[in-house]
Amino acid sequence: MPKVVPPQELDALVAATAAAPHGLMSVEALASAFPALPRRTLQRRLAQLVSEKRLAATGRGPSRRYHLPLASGPAPVTHTDAEGVPLSQAAAELQAQVHRPLARRTPVGYRREFLADYLPNQTFYLDAALRKHLYGLGRSPAEPRPAGTYARQIMSRLLVDLSWSSSRLEGNTYSRLDTQNLIEFGRYAEGKNRLEAQMILNHKAAIEMMVDGAGDIGFNRYTLQNLHALLADNLLPDAGAGGRLRTIDVAISGSVYQPTALPQLIGECFDTLLAKAGAIADPFEQAFFAMVHLPYLQPFEDVNKRVSRLAANIPLIRHNLAPLSFVDVPEKPYIEGTLAVYELNRIELLRDVFAWAYERSCQRYTLLREALPQPDAFRLRHREALTHVIASIVRASREPTTTLIRELAQPEVPATDMSDFVAMVINELAQLHEGNIARHRLRPDEFMHWQATHSG
């Protein structure tokens, strides 16, 4: 008859793992904590706990570590954060851990195994129930249409919401109204640092890049490095660092986490990260994976969290799902969730913030979308040509004659559509004003010069 394992022995192993300073225990550490337990017996106990899902294991050989299982599903809400974010028990426990004074938290470095052990479409940070729930909230009638259709329908609102809320999470003091005036009319808020305006305008440019290139963006070096270059424009001491992988050491304030400083490792892990993100089939898992691993690796000198927040929108934009704007997301639980990833390689707190933030975004954009008319199919088909022609006319300050419009539209617009296209351009130019020029990638000074030249 097999020997019965004392339940208290298993409970003690789980408790010791849970109490570890960074939530991870090696066999060696557990052997030291339980010297009376023979090593083979210890290994059998650990295997039993893993099979019973009371513990989980990552890594292989000497790097193998044991930790509490990731509570990756929509766990029952047992706490509400002081900022109003509903938290599961696991998330609340993580919050308590990252609240400890720095002196009581164990310094940790970058663990490559955290990324290596993630297997796309086999590992899930968000379980099936949560992914289904988010999809039900975020889906739109635009799904069968070209990538980015939904985002373009709400573009003016998205530019303001995401630029403002993502900047606010970095300590930017512009109000939402200040942000709207800056983006739509080029008006700088009085008494504010110009760096704050630069941060917001950089977000606007990066969002436009993603939406305008919705069919081409993805988890690849071109997209991520150019996102960084746009978000970091005129904000880094080294202007050449925009879009370039990090070659210097960086520190994380308020954390005991120290990212790797090895350029070769950064490059290798960045490529692995992109390959794994690109292989993930589910858009929500893909979005959250980016929010977890981009800040953790810190591939750039600065602006990494901003890149991760916009990169999280790549799959949502491509699949015509409601975007994640981070509106109403409090800074404190967001930062704490990121710290839990940095120091503990645990995702539950950030996951709860992510899910709540997406629900809030969906509430905002579903109401807006339902109030919108269905898009004009002709305009949608010739959207790129329309923007090209209008931008060319305005930037060159030219008179929009029928002949000129036809010349600029060829060969993008077929002859059968040309008459209707010319009428659409003339009508669009007649309705052009400071509040809608962004959809044609125009700057306020370009529009004002053209308007002054042709006001008569």
VEXBA-269760 format. One line per field, with one value per residue (C-alpha): residue number from 1; z, x, y; residue in one letter. Coordinates in steps of 0.2 Angstrom, whole numbers, m for minus. Each point is the difference from the previous one (the first is absolute). Layout:
BEGIN
seq	NUM|... $
c3	Z|... $
c1	X|... $
c2	Y|... $
type	a|... $
This chain:
BEGIN
seq	1|2|3|4|5|6|7|8|9|10|11|12|13|14|15|16|17|18|19|20|21|22|23|24|25|26|27|28|29|30|31|32|33|34|35|36|37|38|39|40|41|42|43|44|45|46|47|48|49|50|51|52|53|54|55|56|57|58|59|60|61|62|63|64|65|66|67|68|69|70|71|72|73|74|75|76|77|78|79|80|81|82|83|84|85|86|87|88|89|90|91|92|93|94|95|96|97|98|99|100|101|102|103|104|105|106|107|108|109|110|111|112|113|114|115|116|117|118|119|120|121|122|123|124|125|126|127|128|129|130|131|132|133|134|135|136|137|138|139|140|141|142|143|144|145|146|147|148|149|150|151|152|153|154|155|156|157|158|159|160|161|162|163|164|165|166|167|168|169|170|171|172|173|174|175|176|177|178|179|180|181|182|183|184|185|186|187|188|189|190|191|192|193|194|195|196|197|198|199|200|201|202|203|204|205|206|207|208|209|210|211|212|213|214|215|216|217|218|219|220|221|222|223|224|225|226|227|228|229|230|231|232|233|234|235|236|237|238|239|240|241|242|243|244|245|246|247|248|249|250|251|252|253|254|255|256|257|258|259|260|261|262|263|264|265|266|267|268|269|270|271|272|273|274|275|276|277|278|279|280|281|282|283|284|285|286|287|288|289|290|291|292|293|294|295|296|297|298|299|300|301|302|303|304|305|306|307|308|309|310|311|312|313|314|315|316|317|318|319|320|321|322|323|324|325|326|327|328|329|330|331|332|333|334|335|336|337|338|339|340|341|342|343|344|345|346|347|348|349|350|351|352|353|354|355|356|357|358|359|360|361|362|363|364|365|366|367|368|369|370|371|372|373|374|375|376|377|378|379|380|381|382|383|384|385|386|387|388|389|390|391|392|393|394|395|396|397|398|399|400|401|402|403|404|405|406|407|408|409|410|411|412|413|414|415|416|417|418|419|420|421|422|423|424|425|426|427|428|429|430|431|432|433|434|435|436|437|438|439|440|441|442|443|444|445|446|447|448|449|450|451|452|453|454|455|456 $
c3	0|m5|15|4|m1|15|m5|11|m9|m17|8|7|m17|m7|14|m2|m18|2|13|m10|m2|m19|m1|m8|9|m7|5|9|10|5|5|11|8|3|4|8|m17|m11|m17|m10|11|m2|m19|1|11|m12|m15|10|4|m18|m6|12|m6|17|m7|m17|m7|m12|m8|m2|9|13|m6|5|12|9|3|4|m16|m10|3|m19|m1|6|18|12|6|18|2|m7|m2|9|m17|m5|m10|4|5|2|16|m9|m7|17|8|m13|3|18|m5|m11|14|11|3|m13|14|3|m19|m7|m15|m16|m18|m16|m1|m18|5|3|m19|m5|9|m8|m15|m12|0|13|15|4|12|m4|1|m13|11|2|m19|m5|12|m7|m18|3|7|m14|m16|m13|m16|m9|3|m19|m6|m3|15|10|m6|18|6|m15|5|17|m5|7|17|0|m3|15|12|m3|m1|16|10|m5|4|16|6|m3|12|m14|7|m15|2|m13|m6|m1|m10|m12|m3|m4|m11|m10|0|4|16|13|18|10|14|m5|m5|m18|3|5|m17|m9|9|m5|m18|m1|5|m13|m14|6|1|m18|m6|7|m6|m17|m3|9|m14|1|19|10|13|m10|2|m13|10|18|m4|m10|14|12|m11|m2|19|5|m13|8|18|2|4|m15|m15|m9|13|m7|m8|5|12|16|2|17|18|7|17|5|13|15|m4|5|m18|m11|m19|m9|m7|m13|m18|m8|13|m3|m19|2|12|m10|m15|10|8|m17|m8|15|0|m19|2|13|m9|13|m1|19|5|m13|7|18|m4|m7|16|10|m10|m8|16|9|m14|m1|m18|m1|10|6|m5|1|9|m13|m14|9|2|m18|m6|10|m12|m16|1|5|m15|m12|5|1|18|12|4|17|5|19|4|18|4|17|0|16|m4|m17|6|14|m13|m10|15|4|m18|3|17|1|m18|5|m11|11|5|m17|m8|12|m5|m18|0|10|m12|m15|7|3|m18|m7|9|m7|m18|m2|4|m12|m14|2|m3|m16|m17|m11|m10|m18|m10|m14|12|9|m16|m5|17|m3|m17|8|13|m12|m12|14|9|m17|m4|17|3|m17|2|m17|m7|0|m18|m8|m11|15|10|m14|m3|19|1|m15|0|17|m5|m15|m14|4|18|m5|m2|17|8|m6|7|17|0|m3|13|13|m3|2|17|6|16|14|10|m14|m9|10|m10|m16|10|m2|13|6|m9|m16|0|6|m14|m13|7|0|m18|m6|11|m14 $
c1	0|7|6|m12|8|m3|m11|9|16|m7|m8|17|8|m14|1|19|m1|m14|11|15|6|m3|m12|12|9|13|2|16|m9|m14|13|8|m17|m4|16|m9|m8|11|3|m9|m15|0|0|m14|m10|3|m5|m16|m4|2|m11|m13|2|4|17|7|18|9|18|10|14|9|m10|m17|m10|m17|m13|m19|m10|m5|m18|m2|m19|m13|2|m14|1|4|7|m2|16|0|m1|m16|8|m8|14|1|7|17|1|m4|14|12|m5|5|17|5|m5|14|14|14|12|m12|m1|14|10|m3|6|m8|m5|1|m10|m15|m1|7|m13|m14|m7|m12|m17|5|4|m14|1|m19|m10|m14|m14|8|5|m18|m7|12|m4|m18|2|12|m7|m7|m10|16|8|m1|6|18|11|m1|m18|m7|15|m2|m19|5|17|m3|m6|14|14|m5|m5|16|12|m7|m2|17|9|m9|7|17|m4|m5|m11|m10|m19|m10|m7|18|5|m15|4|18|m4|m14|5|18|m3|13|m6|6|12|4|17|3|6|m17|m7|13|m4|m19|4|12|m14|m11|13|2|m19|m2|14|m8|m18|6|11|m12|2|19|4|4|12|16|15|m6|m16|7|15|m9|m13|14|8|m17|m4|18|2|9|m2|17|17|7|m10|7|m8|m17|m5|17|2|9|18|2|m5|m17|m8|m18|m4|m10|4|14|m1|16|m3|14|14|6|m3|1|m13|m11|0|m3|m14|m8|m1|m6|m13|m6|0|m11|m12|m2|m4|m14|m17|m11|0|m3|14|11|m4|3|16|7|m5|9|16|5|2|8|14|2|6|2|9|m17|m18|m2|m17|m7|5|m8|m17|m1|7|m14|m12|8|m10|m16|2|4|m15|m12|m3|m3|17|7|1|5|m12|m5|15|8|19|2|m7|7|18|m2|m5|15|11|m7|6|17|4|m11|m4|m18|m14|m16|0|4|m13|m14|5|0|m17|m8|8|m6|m18|1|6|m14|m13|6|2|m15|m11|10|0|m19|m3|10|m7|6|15|m1|7|6|9|7|7|9|5|19|m2|m11|12|15|m9|m6|16|9|m11|1|19|3|m13|m8|m17|m10|m5|m8|15|12|m10|m1|19|4|m13|7|4|m8|m18|m7|m8|m17|1|9|m15|m7|17|3|m17|5|17|m8|m14|13|11|m15|m3|18|4|12|m10|1|17|8|m9|9|17|1|8|m9|13|m2|m19|0|12|m11|m16|8|6|m17|m12|m7 $
c2	0|17|10|14|17|11|15|12|m4|5|15|6|m1|10|13|1|4|13|8|1|18|0|m14|m12|m15|m12|m18|5|14|m12|m13|13|4|m18|m9|m15|m4|m11|8|m13|0|19|m1|m13|12|14|m10|m5|18|5|m14|6|18|6|5|4|m1|10|m3|m16|m8|11|15|m8|10|m4|13|1|m3|15|5|4|m1|12|m5|5|18|0|18|17|11|17|7|m10|m14|m17|m12|m19|m8|m3|17|8|m11|6|18|m3|m7|14|12|m6|12|m2|m6|m15|m5|m11|8|m10|1|m4|m19|m6|m15|10|4|m17|m10|9|m11|9|m7|m13|12|13|14|3|m15|m5|7|17|1|m4|13|14|m5|1|18|5|m7|11|m1|6|m17|m6|17|5|1|16|4|1|11|12|2|6|8|17|m6|m14|13|10|m14|m10|14|8|m16|m8|17|2|m17|7|15|12|14|5|m2|m9|17|7|m16|2|19|m5|m15|8|19|0|10|m2|1|15|m3|m18|m7|m1|m18|m5|7|m10|m16|2|5|m15|m12|8|m3|m18|m4|7|m11|m15|4|6|m16|m12|m13|1|2|m15|m7|3|11|13|3|0|10|13|1|3|13|10|m1|5|14|15|m8|m9|7|m10|4|m15|m12|2|m17|m8|m14|4|m2|8|m4|6|0|m1|13|m7|m18|m13|m7|3|m3|m8|11|m12|7|m18|m7|15|m3|m18|1|14|m11|m15|12|6|m18|m6|14|m1|m19|3|m3|9|19|3|m13|9|17|m5|m10|17|9|m13|m3|16|10|m15|m1|19|m1|19|13|7|1|m19|0|13|m12|m14|9|4|m17|m8|9|m8|m16|9|13|m14|m11|15|m2|15|8|0|19|m2|14|0|m12|6|1|m9|m17|0|4|m13|m13|4|m1|m18|m5|8|m7|m16|m5|m1|7|m1|18|8|m12|6|18|m4|m9|14|13|m9|m1|19|4|m11|9|16|m5|m11|15|11|m14|m2|18|0|m2|m15|5|5|m15|11|11|m15|m8|16|6|0|9|13|4|0|12|12|0|4|14|8|m2|7|14|m4|4|m16|0|m16|m2|0|m12|m12|1|m3|m14|m10|m15|m4|4|m9|10|m7|8|16|12|m5|1|17|6|m9|10|17|m4|m5|15|11|m8|1|9|0|m13|m14|3|m14|m13|6|0|19|12|16|11|m9|2|19|4|m8|8|17|m2|m6|8|11 $
type	m|p|k|v|v|p|p|q|e|l|d|a|l|v|a|a|t|a|a|a|p|h|g|l|m|s|v|e|a|l|a|s|a|f|p|a|l|p|r|r|t|l|q|r|r|l|a|q|l|v|s|e|k|r|l|a|a|t|g|r|g|p|s|r|r|y|h|l|p|l|a|s|g|p|a|p|v|t|h|t|d|a|e|g|v|p|l|s|q|a|a|a|e|l|q|a|q|v|h|r|p|l|a|r|r|t|p|v|g|y|r|r|e|f|l|a|d|y|l|p|n|q|t|f|y|l|d|a|a|l|r|k|h|l|y|g|l|g|r|s|p|a|e|p|r|p|a|g|t|y|a|r|q|i|m|s|r|l|l|v|d|l|s|w|s|s|s|r|l|e|g|n|t|y|s|r|l|d|t|q|n|l|i|e|f|g|r|y|a|e|g|k|n|r|l|e|a|q|m|i|l|n|h|k|a|a|i|e|m|m|v|d|g|a|g|d|i|g|f|n|r|y|t|l|q|n|l|h|a|l|l|a|d|n|l|l|p|d|a|g|a|g|g|r|l|r|t|i|d|v|a|i|s|g|s|v|y|q|p|t|a|l|p|q|l|i|g|e|c|f|d|t|l|l|a|k|a|g|a|i|a|d|p|f|e|q|a|f|f|a|m|v|h|l|p|y|l|q|p|f|e|d|v|n|k|r|v|s|r|l|a|a|n|i|p|l|i|r|h|n|l|a|p|l|s|f|v|d|v|p|e|k|p|y|i|e|g|t|l|a|v|y|e|l|n|r|i|e|l|l|r|d|v|f|a|w|a|y|e|r|s|c|q|r|y|t|l|l|r|e|a|l|p|q|p|d|a|f|r|l|r|h|r|e|a|l|t|h|v|i|a|s|i|v|r|a|s|r|e|p|t|t|t|l|i|r|e|l|a|q|p|e|v|p|a|t|d|m|s|d|f|v|a|m|v|i|n|e|l|a|q|l|h|e|g|n|i|a|r|h|r|l|r|p|d|e|f|m|h|w|q|a|t|h|s|g $
